[in-house]
Amino acid sequence: MFSACKDNNASLKLRGSSIAIRLDTPDQKCPPGRVGIPHFMAPEVVANQDYDFQADMWSVGVLMYLLLSGKLPFTGSK
């Protein structure tokens, strides 16, 4: 999620919604694969393991932190 410029009335651009998939049952897991924006990936996604809705909750938590603090929760090398 990035804005077009730093103005308060800048339009909001959302990315990554085209990679959504629908699971048939609540306990079904997504197949491994590193998809999405790296800053928001849960550890199991980065480790290339099967993942479920908890990985989405991780991403939501990172997004909430970003919206509330104005910075990403983790820093690392480029």
N, CA, C and O atoms as a GROMACS GRO file, in nm:
protein
  312
    1MET      N    1   0.085  -0.116   0.000
    1MET     CA    2   0.000   0.000   0.000
    1MET      C    3   0.090   0.122   0.000
    1MET      O    4   0.170   0.141   0.092
    2PHE      N    5   0.078   0.204  -0.101
    2PHE     CA    6   0.161   0.322  -0.114
    2PHE      C    7   0.076   0.436  -0.167
    2PHE      O    8  -0.017   0.414  -0.245
    3SER      N    9   0.106   0.558  -0.126
    3SER     CA   10   0.033   0.673  -0.180
    3SER      C   11   0.110   0.730  -0.298
    3SER      O   12   0.230   0.708  -0.312
    4ALA      N   13   0.039   0.804  -0.382
    4ALA     CA   14   0.099   0.860  -0.502
    4ALA      C   15   0.196   0.973  -0.469
    4ALA      O   16   0.294   0.993  -0.541
    5CYS      N   17   0.170   1.046  -0.361
    5CYS     CA   18   0.260   1.154  -0.318
    5CYS      C   19   0.240   1.176  -0.169
    5CYS      O   20   0.162   1.105  -0.106
    6LYS      N   21   0.308   1.274  -0.113
    6LYS     CA   22   0.303   1.296   0.031
    6LYS      C   23   0.192   1.392   0.073
    6LYS      O   24   0.181   1.423   0.192
    7ASP      N   25   0.111   1.439  -0.019
    7ASP     CA   26  -0.001   1.528   0.015
    7ASP      C   27  -0.105   1.452   0.096
    7ASP      O   28  -0.121   1.331   0.080
    8ASN      N   29  -0.178   1.524   0.182
    8ASN     CA   30  -0.281   1.462   0.264
    8ASN      C   31  -0.398   1.410   0.181
    8ASN      O   32  -0.468   1.319   0.224
    9ASN      N   33  -0.419   1.467   0.063
    9ASN     CA   34  -0.531   1.424  -0.020
    9ASN      C   35  -0.487   1.332  -0.135
    9ASN      O   36  -0.559   1.318  -0.233
   10ALA      N   37  -0.370   1.271  -0.123
   10ALA     CA   38  -0.319   1.182  -0.227
   10ALA      C   39  -0.404   1.056  -0.236
   10ALA      O   40  -0.456   1.007  -0.135
   11SER      N   41  -0.418   1.003  -0.357
   11SER     CA   42  -0.496   0.880  -0.374
   11SER      C   43  -0.418   0.762  -0.317
   11SER      O   44  -0.295   0.762  -0.315
   12LEU      N   45  -0.491   0.662  -0.271
   12LEU     CA   46  -0.432   0.543  -0.212
   12LEU      C   47  -0.426   0.433  -0.315
   12LEU      O   48  -0.522   0.410  -0.388
   13LYS      N   49  -0.313   0.364  -0.322
   13LYS     CA   50  -0.296   0.255  -0.417
   13LYS      C   51  -0.275   0.126  -0.339
   13LYS      O   52  -0.186   0.118  -0.255
   14LEU      N   53  -0.356   0.025  -0.367
   14LEU     CA   54  -0.345  -0.105  -0.302
   14LEU      C   55  -0.283  -0.204  -0.399
   14LEU      O   56  -0.313  -0.203  -0.518
   15ARG      N   57  -0.194  -0.289  -0.346
   15ARG     CA   58  -0.129  -0.391  -0.428
   15ARG      C   59  -0.148  -0.527  -0.364
   15ARG      O   60  -0.170  -0.538  -0.243
   16GLY      N   61  -0.139  -0.630  -0.446
   16GLY     CA   62  -0.137  -0.765  -0.394
   16GLY      C   63  -0.271  -0.835  -0.386
   16GLY      O   64  -0.276  -0.954  -0.353
   17SER      N   65  -0.380  -0.765  -0.414
   17SER     CA   66  -0.512  -0.831  -0.402
   17SER      C   67  -0.537  -0.932  -0.514
   17SER      O   68  -0.628  -1.014  -0.503
   18SER      N   69  -0.461  -0.927  -0.620
   18SER     CA   70  -0.483  -1.020  -0.732
   18SER      C   71  -0.430  -1.160  -0.705
   18SER      O   72  -0.454  -1.251  -0.784
   19ILE      N   73  -0.361  -1.180  -0.594
   19ILE     CA   74  -0.304  -1.311  -0.564
   19ILE      C   75  -0.388  -1.388  -0.463
   19ILE      O   76  -0.345  -1.493  -0.414
   20ALA      N   77  -0.507  -1.337  -0.431
   20ALA     CA   78  -0.595  -1.403  -0.334
   20ALA      C   79  -0.650  -1.533  -0.391
   20ALA      O   80  -0.679  -1.542  -0.510
   21ILE      N   81  -0.663  -1.633  -0.304
   21ILE     CA   82  -0.726  -1.759  -0.344
   21ILE      C   83  -0.832  -1.795  -0.241
   21ILE      O   84  -0.826  -1.751  -0.126
   22ARG      N   85  -0.928  -1.873  -0.281
   22ARG     CA   86  -1.036  -1.915  -0.192
   22ARG      C   87  -1.009  -2.059  -0.148
   22ARG      O   88  -0.984  -2.147  -0.231
   23LEU      N   89  -1.016  -2.082  -0.016
   23LEU     CA   90  -0.998  -2.216   0.039
   23LEU      C   91  -1.136  -2.277   0.064
   23LEU      O   92  -1.228  -2.206   0.104
   24ASP      N   93  -1.150  -2.406   0.040
   24ASP     CA   94  -1.278  -2.474   0.052
   24ASP      C   95  -1.322  -2.496   0.196
   24ASP      O   96  -1.441  -2.489   0.226
   25THR      N   97  -1.228  -2.521   0.286
   25THR     CA   98  -1.260  -2.545   0.427
   25THR      C   99  -1.173  -2.456   0.515
   25THR      O  100  -1.065  -2.415   0.473
   26PRO      N  101  -1.220  -2.425   0.637
   26PRO     CA  102  -1.142  -2.338   0.725
   26PRO      C  103  -1.006  -2.395   0.765
   26PRO      O  104  -0.913  -2.320   0.794
   27ASP      N  105  -0.993  -2.530   0.767
   27ASP     CA  106  -0.866  -2.589   0.810
   27ASP      C  107  -0.772  -2.619   0.693
   27ASP      O  108  -0.663  -2.673   0.714
   28GLN      N  109  -0.812  -2.587   0.572
   28GLN     CA  110  -0.727  -2.608   0.455
   28GLN      C  111  -0.613  -2.505   0.454
   28GLN      O  112  -0.632  -2.390   0.495
   29LYS      N  113  -0.496  -2.548   0.408
   29LYS     CA  114  -0.380  -2.459   0.405
   29LYS      C  115  -0.346  -2.423   0.261
   29LYS      O  116  -0.373  -2.499   0.168
   30CYS      N  117  -0.286  -2.306   0.244
   30CYS     CA  118  -0.239  -2.262   0.113
   30CYS      C  119  -0.110  -2.336   0.080
   30CYS      O  120  -0.031  -2.365   0.169
   31PRO      N  121  -0.089  -2.367  -0.046
   31PRO     CA  122   0.037  -2.434  -0.084
   31PRO      C  123   0.155  -2.339  -0.065
   31PRO      O  124   0.139  -2.217  -0.070
   32PRO      N  125   0.274  -2.396  -0.042
   32PRO     CA  126   0.390  -2.310  -0.022
   32PRO      C  127   0.418  -2.225  -0.145
   32PRO      O  128   0.390  -2.264  -0.258
   33GLY      N  129   0.474  -2.111  -0.120
   33GLY     CA  130   0.510  -2.019  -0.227
   33GLY      C  131   0.528  -1.880  -0.170
   33GLY      O  132   0.449  -1.834  -0.087
   34ARG      N  133   0.630  -1.814  -0.214
   34ARG     CA  134   0.658  -1.679  -0.164
   34ARG      C  135   0.585  -1.580  -0.252
   34ARG      O  136   0.635  -1.541  -0.358
   35VAL      N  137   0.468  -1.539  -0.209
   35VAL     CA  138   0.388  -1.442  -0.282
   35VAL      C  139   0.359  -1.324  -0.192
   35VAL      O  140   0.350  -1.337  -0.069
   36GLY      N  141   0.344  -1.209  -0.252
   36GLY     CA  142   0.311  -1.091  -0.174
   36GLY      C  143   0.428  -0.996  -0.164
   36GLY      O  144   0.530  -1.011  -0.231
   37ILE      N  145   0.411  -0.898  -0.079
   37ILE     CA  146   0.512  -0.795  -0.056
   37ILE      C  147   0.598  -0.841   0.061
   37ILE      O  148   0.545  -0.869   0.168
   38PRO      N  149   0.730  -0.850   0.044
   38PRO     CA  150   0.817  -0.906   0.148
   38PRO      C  151   0.800  -0.845   0.287
   38PRO      O  152   0.811  -0.916   0.387
   39HIS      N  153   0.772  -0.716   0.296
   39HIS     CA  154   0.758  -0.652   0.427
   39HIS      C  155   0.642  -0.709   0.508
   39HIS      O  156   0.640  -0.698   0.630
   40PHE      N  157   0.544  -0.768   0.440
   40PHE     CA  158   0.423  -0.815   0.506
   40PHE      C  159   0.415  -0.967   0.515
   40PHE      O  160   0.316  -1.019   0.566
   41MET      N  161   0.515  -1.039   0.467
   41MET     CA  162   0.512  -1.186   0.467
   41MET      C  163   0.533  -1.243   0.607
   41MET      O  164   0.621  -1.200   0.681
   42ALA      N  165   0.450  -1.340   0.640
   42ALA     CA  166   0.466  -1.412   0.767
   42ALA      C  167   0.587  -1.506   0.758
   42ALA      O  168   0.627  -1.543   0.648
   43PRO      N  169   0.645  -1.543   0.872
   43PRO     CA  170   0.763  -1.630   0.871
   43PRO      C  171   0.743  -1.761   0.796
   43PRO      O  172   0.835  -1.807   0.729
   44GLU      N  173   0.624  -1.822   0.805
   44GLU     CA  174   0.602  -1.948   0.735
   44GLU      C  175   0.598  -1.929   0.583
   44GLU      O  176   0.634  -2.020   0.509
   45VAL      N  177   0.555  -1.814   0.538
   45VAL     CA  178   0.556  -1.785   0.394
   45VAL      C  179   0.700  -1.768   0.346
   45VAL      O  180   0.738  -1.821   0.241
   46VAL      N  181   0.779  -1.695   0.423
   46VAL     CA  182   0.920  -1.675   0.389
   46VAL      C  183   0.994  -1.808   0.388
   46VAL      O  184   1.082  -1.830   0.304
   47ALA      N  185   0.959  -1.899   0.481
   47ALA     CA  186   1.023  -2.030   0.491
   47ALA      C  187   0.971  -2.129   0.387
   47ALA      O  188   1.013  -2.245   0.385
   48ASN      N  189   0.880  -2.084   0.300
   48ASN     CA  190   0.826  -2.166   0.192
   48ASN      C  191   0.753  -2.290   0.247
   48ASN      O  192   0.768  -2.400   0.195
   49GLN      N  193   0.672  -2.268   0.352
   49GLN     CA  194   0.591  -2.374   0.413
   49GLN      C  195   0.443  -2.351   0.383
   49GLN      O  196   0.404  -2.240   0.344
   50ASP      N  197   0.361  -2.455   0.401
   50ASP     CA  198   0.216  -2.436   0.392
   50ASP      C  199   0.175  -2.333   0.497
   50ASP      O  200   0.234  -2.326   0.604
   51TYR      N  201   0.072  -2.254   0.465
   51TYR     CA  202   0.026  -2.153   0.560
   51TYR      C  203  -0.125  -2.140   0.554
   51TYR      O  204  -0.188  -2.182   0.457
   52ASP      N  205  -0.183  -2.078   0.659
   52ASP     CA  206  -0.327  -2.062   0.666
   52ASP      C  207  -0.361  -1.917   0.700
   52ASP      O  208  -0.280  -1.828   0.675
   53PHE      N  209  -0.479  -1.894   0.757
   53PHE     CA  210  -0.525  -1.759   0.784
   53PHE      C  211  -0.436  -1.685   0.884
   53PHE      O  212  -0.436  -1.562   0.887
   54GLN      N  213  -0.361  -1.759   0.965
   54GLN     CA  214  -0.274  -1.693   1.062
   54GLN      C  215  -0.165  -1.611   0.993
   54GLN      O  216  -0.120  -1.511   1.047
   55ALA      N  217  -0.123  -1.654   0.874
   55ALA     CA  218  -0.027  -1.574   0.797
   55ALA      C  219  -0.091  -1.443   0.754
   55ALA      O  220  -0.024  -1.340   0.748
   56ASP      N  221  -0.221  -1.447   0.722
   56ASP     CA  222  -0.293  -1.324   0.688
   56ASP      C  223  -0.301  -1.232   0.809
   56ASP      O  224  -0.288  -1.110   0.796
   57MET      N  225  -0.324  -1.290   0.927
   57MET     CA  226  -0.331  -1.209   1.048
   57MET      C  227  -0.196  -1.142   1.077
   57MET      O  228  -0.192  -1.030   1.126
   58TRP      N  229  -0.087  -1.211   1.048
   58TRP     CA  230   0.046  -1.153   1.061
   58TRP      C  231   0.055  -1.027   0.973
   58TRP      O  232   0.098  -0.921   1.018
   59SER      N  233   0.012  -1.042   0.848
   59SER     CA  234   0.018  -0.930   0.755
   59SER      C  235  -0.070  -0.814   0.800
   59SER      O  236  -0.033  -0.698   0.786
   60VAL      N  237  -0.188  -0.846   0.853
   60VAL     CA  238  -0.277  -0.742   0.905
   60VAL      C  239  -0.210  -0.670   1.022
   60VAL      O  240  -0.221  -0.548   1.034
   61GLY      N  241  -0.143  -0.744   1.108
   61GLY     CA  242  -0.072  -0.683   1.221
   61GLY      C  243   0.038  -0.589   1.175
   61GLY      O  244   0.054  -0.481   1.231
   62VAL      N  245   0.113  -0.630   1.074
   62VAL     CA  246   0.218  -0.543   1.020
   62VAL      C  247   0.155  -0.417   0.961
   62VAL      O  248   0.206  -0.307   0.981
   63LEU      N  249   0.046  -0.434   0.888
   63LEU     CA  250  -0.022  -0.319   0.828
   63LEU      C  251  -0.075  -0.225   0.936
   63LEU      O  252  -0.061  -0.103   0.923
   64MET      N  253  -0.136  -0.278   1.041
   64MET     CA  254  -0.186  -0.193   1.150
   64MET      C  255  -0.072  -0.117   1.218
   64MET      O  256  -0.087   0.001   1.249
   65TYR      N  257   0.041  -0.184   1.240
   65TYR     CA  258   0.156  -0.118   1.299
   65TYR      C  259   0.201  -0.003   1.210
   65TYR      O  260   0.231   0.107   1.259
   66LEU      N  261   0.206  -0.028   1.080
   66LEU     CA  262   0.247   0.075   0.985
   66LEU      C  263   0.151   0.194   0.988
   66LEU      O  264   0.195   0.309   0.987
   67LEU      N  265   0.022   0.167   0.990
   67LEU     CA  266  -0.077   0.274   0.991
   67LEU      C  267  -0.072   0.356   1.120
   67LEU      O  268  -0.092   0.477   1.118
   68LEU      N  269  -0.047   0.290   1.232
   68LEU     CA  270  -0.046   0.359   1.362
   68LEU      C  271   0.084   0.432   1.391
   68LEU      O  272   0.083   0.537   1.455
   69SER      N  273   0.196   0.376   1.346
   69SER     CA  274   0.325   0.436   1.382
   69SER      C  275   0.392   0.510   1.267
   69SER      O  276   0.477   0.596   1.290
   70GLY      N  277   0.353   0.478   1.144
   70GLY     CA  278   0.415   0.543   1.029
   70GLY      C  279   0.545   0.480   0.985
   70GLY      O  280   0.613   0.534   0.898
   71LYS      N  281   0.580   0.366   1.043
   71LYS     CA  282   0.702   0.296   1.004
   71LYS      C  283   0.678   0.146   1.010
   71LYS      O  284   0.587   0.099   1.078
   72LEU      N  285   0.761   0.072   0.938
   72LEU     CA  286   0.751  -0.075   0.940
   72LEU      C  287   0.808  -0.129   1.070
   72LEU      O  288   0.902  -0.070   1.124
   73PRO      N  289   0.755  -0.240   1.122
   73PRO     CA  290   0.800  -0.292   1.252
   73PRO      C  291   0.937  -0.359   1.247
   73PRO      O  292   1.002  -0.372   1.351
   74PHE      N  293   0.981  -0.401   1.130
   74PHE     CA  294   1.109  -0.471   1.122
   74PHE      C  295   1.202  -0.399   1.026
   74PHE      O  296   1.158  -0.346   0.923
   75THR      N  297   1.328  -0.397   1.060
   75THR     CA  298   1.427  -0.340   0.969
   75THR      C  299   1.527  -0.450   0.936
   75THR      O  300   1.548  -0.542   1.015
   76GLY      N  301   1.588  -0.439   0.823
   76GLY     CA  302   1.685  -0.541   0.782
   76GLY      C  303   1.772  -0.487   0.672
   76GLY      O  304   1.761  -0.372   0.632
   77SER      N  305   1.857  -0.572   0.624
   77SER     CA  306   1.945  -0.532   0.515
   77SER      C  307   1.863  -0.527   0.384
   77SER      O  308   1.755  -0.585   0.376
   78LYS      N  309   1.916  -0.460   0.287
   78LYS     CA  310   1.844  -0.443   0.160
   78LYS      C  311   1.836  -0.570   0.085
   78LYS      O  312   1.778  -0.574  -0.024
   0.00000   0.00000   0.00000
